[in-house]
Amino acid sequence: MGEWIRLEPKDPDVCPACIVGVVAKWYQEELTERNLSDQANELLALGTNPEGTPEGVAEKLDSIKEVVDGSTKCRLLDFDCQAQMYTREGVIKDGETNQV
């Protein structure tokens, strides 16, 4: 997510920095469901920090994927993919990409 958030999207109406907050919420809910409250609380603390940045949140999402088990990591990667496929018209069609 850290790399993606720094890319300029092909669709000028898509704001990766705006979307990363939604992804963080998805992560937090998934981590809570899987009883990984330490990681969920880290995201909550980061998200409520007035000095936090979208880039910082994206980097935290990446670091969380490095310490969770394989099935959790797979689920979190699914969230990443869903966010990166978003366009103002919906989702990107097969074979297209939202990355530069």
C-alpha positions in Angstrom: 0.0 0.0 0.0 2.9 2.4 0.7 4.1 2.2 -2.9 0.6 2.4 -4.3 -0.3 5.5 -2.3 2.7 7.4 -3.7 1.7 6.6 -7.4 -0.3 9.1 -9.3 -3.6 7.3 -10.4 -4.7 7.2 -14.0 -8.1 8.4 -12.9 -7.7 12.0 -11.6 -10.9 11.6 -9.5 -9.4 8.7 -7.5 -7.5 9.7 -4.4 -5.4 6.9 -3.0 -4.7 9.0 0.1 -8.5 9.1 0.7 -9.0 5.4 0.1 -6.3 4.3 2.5 -8.4 5.3 5.5 -11.2 2.9 4.3 -8.7 0.1 3.9 -7.3 0.7 7.4 -10.8 0.3 8.7 -11.2 -3.0 6.8 -7.9 -4.1 8.3 -8.9 -3.1 11.8 -12.2 -5.0 11.6 -10.5 -8.1 10.2 -7.7 -8.1 12.8 -10.3 -7.7 15.6 -12.3 -10.6 14.2 -9.1 -12.7 14.2 -8.3 -11.7 17.8 -5.2 -9.7 16.7 -6.1 -6.8 18.9 -2.6 -5.4 19.2 -2.4 -4.8 15.5 -5.9 -3.5 15.4 -5.2 -1.1 18.2 -2.0 0.1 16.5 -4.1 1.1 13.5 -6.7 2.8 15.6 -4.1 4.8 17.4 -2.5 5.8 14.1 -5.8 6.7 12.6 -6.7 9.0 15.5 -3.4 10.7 15.6 -3.8 14.2 14.3 -0.2 14.2 13.0 -0.7 10.9 11.2 -0.4 10.9 7.4 -2.0 8.7 4.8 1.5 7.5 3.8 2.1 6.6 7.4 -1.1 4.6 7.5 -0.2 2.8 4.3 3.3 1.9 5.6 1.6 0.6 8.8 -0.7 -1.6 6.7 2.4 -3.0 4.9 4.2 -3.7 8.2 1.1 -5.5 9.6 1.1 -7.9 6.7 4.6 -8.9 7.5 3.8 -10.1 11.0 0.4 -11.9 10.6 -0.2 -15.5 9.7 -0.6 -16.6 6.0 -4.4 -16.7 5.9 -4.7 -13.2 7.5 -2.1 -11.8 5.2 -4.0 -13.2 2.2 -7.2 -11.6 3.4 -5.4 -8.2 3.9 -3.9 -8.5 0.5 -7.4 -8.9 -0.9 -8.3 -5.6 0.7 -5.3 -4.0 -0.9 -6.4 -5.3 -4.3 -9.9 -4.1 -3.9 -8.8 -0.6 -3.0 -6.3 -0.4 -5.9 -9.0 -1.5 -8.4 -11.4 1.3 -7.4 -12.3 4.0 -9.9 -15.1 6.6 -9.8 -17.1 4.4 -12.1 -16.7 1.3 -10.0 -13.9 -1.2 -10.3 -11.4 -1.7 -13.0 -12.2 -4.3 -15.7 -10.0 -7.4 -16.2 -6.7 -6.6 -17.8 -6.7 -2.9 -16.8 -4.7 -1.3 -14.0 -5.1 1.8 -11.9 -1.3 2.1 -11.4 1.0 4.2 -13.6 
